[in-house]
Amino acid sequence: MKRKLSVFLSFCAALALTATIGLTLPADARDLTIVGWGGTTQAAHRVAYFKPFMKETGLKIVEDEWNGEMAKIRAMVETGHVTWDVVQVEAPEAFQGCDEGLFEKLDWSKITAKSKLVDGAAFDCGAGVLIWSTVFAYDANKIKDGPKNWTDFWNVKKWPGKRGMRRGAKMTLEIALLADGVARKDVYKVLSTPKGVDRAFKKLDELKPYILWWKAGVEPQQRLAAGDVAMSMAYNAWIYRVNQEEGRNFKIVWDGNLYSMDYWTIVKGSPNIDKAYKFIALATRPDRQAVFFNKIAYGWTAKGTGKYISPKMLPNLPTAGGHLDNALLTNVAFWQENGESLEQRFQAWVAK
């Protein structure tokens, strides 16, 4: 009887211990969850980062996808039920989330020296994932002596035909000022004044009869292929992809391109913060980034990556060949402060 009682008590103790562990450690036991945009980008991340990380550390990664819905992260943080750890976030949301306390302030001593990353790739709450550029492109099979800059983009006499432009104030207003001769370094200074905003819209007035607006990143390539536009504002990686997959000869004009960055962020309250740091440290190594940027035509964020990129791929990347020498970094702080009012004015202007 005593033996049965002893076994029973041991069993109860085991249950109690299990319950205690279950109550206090489930989050720590959870695998590292990394969230990205899905598609070909995440497939390349899998090869360049996820699989090597699991092999090097013995830790497991669970993948998820999102569409930038910050409300989901906000709900996790507010309820304390954080199921995502590392999230790939575009710059505006990264800065917004940092301001709101939705992302962890990074301890860079656990990642890499900030000096080893390109300008802008290391900030309080994020580590640069990639650089993407807004450029314009045209069909080089149809236009031999092509345009060289945004001023040329406005020249419908020399290069007749419609122009494709993104239907949004951000980047479009900057482009209008560049086309009007504003120096790159002065664009946001000019755009910060009522007179400067009027100047941008006045420049857009000149081109408005020729503009076909687009919203989705896939549209510029489709309209170029169909001959609906002579040239179009576009995202560099999309142009590269259609050239590779469909054998197109769409030429990118890099002069005056606007570039921005995606960031790896750690959701505030993540129970896997140490694992997250290990992952971001690996993902900011040049040897790992080279695997990604040999597959996808974005720009690297880790200095020294270029020496690992194939000569065939190199000219297609924003960070190569002097493509950033005359580029404009999108000013996130400016758009956080002025975005709502400028977008309202822009959409009203388009609708006229």
ABEGO torsion letter per residue (X at the ends): XAAAAAAAAAAAAAAAAAAAAAAAAAAAABBBBBBBAEEAAAAAAAAAAAAAAAAAAGBBBBBBBBAGBAAAAAAAAAAGBBABABBBBBAAAAAAAAAAGABBBBBAAABBBAAABBBGABBAABBBABBBBBBBBBBAAABABBBABAAAAABAAABBEBBBBBBBABGAAAAAAAAAGBBAAAAAAAAABAAAAAAAAAAAAAAAAABBBBABAAAAAAAAAAGABABBBBBAAAAAAAAAAAGBBBBBBABGBBBBBBBBBBBBGBAAAAAAAAAAAAAABAAAAAAAAAABBBBBABBGAAAABBAAAAAABAABGGAAAABBBBBAAAAAAAAAAAAAAAAAAAAX
